[in-house]
């Protein structure tokens, strides 16, 4: 997970040359462990992932989509029917 966090941070802070990496990380982790990534990102870098991303993403539909995927919280099934 550390590698994912470093990639995300580099993308949102402008140090990564491959902005497509941001989308690849978000898309690959959106359904799996974005909740955990959001928590660890804030702890490691002192800023909410949503805030860091909103500062670096372009405005418009593309930015809103990527931000929505990254900040979506996954619900854990509680076993109820």
N, C-alpha and C positions, 0 to 999 in steps of 0.2 A: 504494500500500500504506500510505502514511503516514496517509491518511484512515481506513482500516480500523483501524489501530492506535489512533488517537486515539478512535475510536468505542468500541472494545473497552475501552480504559482508562477512558473516561468511564462506561461501563456498570458495570464491576467496582468502581470507586471511588465510585459513587453520585452522580456529578455529572450524569449523563444522566437526563432525565425519562422517556425512552422505553426501558424495559427490554426491550421487544420487539426493539429494535435489536441487542441481544446475540445473540438467536436468529437474526435475519436474517443477520448477518455470519457466524456460525458455519455455518449451513446453506448459505449461498452459497459458502463457501470450503472446507468440510470435505474435499471430494474434489480440490480444485485445489492449494492452496498452504498448508495449515495448518502443515506442517513449517516452512516459511520464516517464517510469521507468528509461530510460537512462538519461533523463534530471535531474530527482530528485536524482538519484544515484550520478551524478557528483556534484550537488549542496551540497548534504549531506556529501559526502566522499572526495570531491576534486580531484577525478580521474575519467577518462572516464571508463565506464563499460567495454568496449572492451579491454582497456589496462589492467585493473585489472584481467579480465578473461584470457587474453592471457598469463599472467604470471603464472597462476595456472593450466591451462588445459594442458593435455599431447599433444605432437605434433602428427600429423597424421590426418587421416580422422575424427576420433571421435571429437577431439578438434576443427577442422575446422568447422564441422557441428554445434556443440553447439555454437561456436562463431558466425557463420553466422546467426543462428536463433536469437541469442540475440541482434545482432546489425542490424538486418533487419529493415528498416524503413517502416512503413505502410503508404500507400498513402490514403489520404482522398478523396473520390469521390467528384468531383466538380459539378456534375449534368449534365455535357455535355455528349452527345451521340457519 
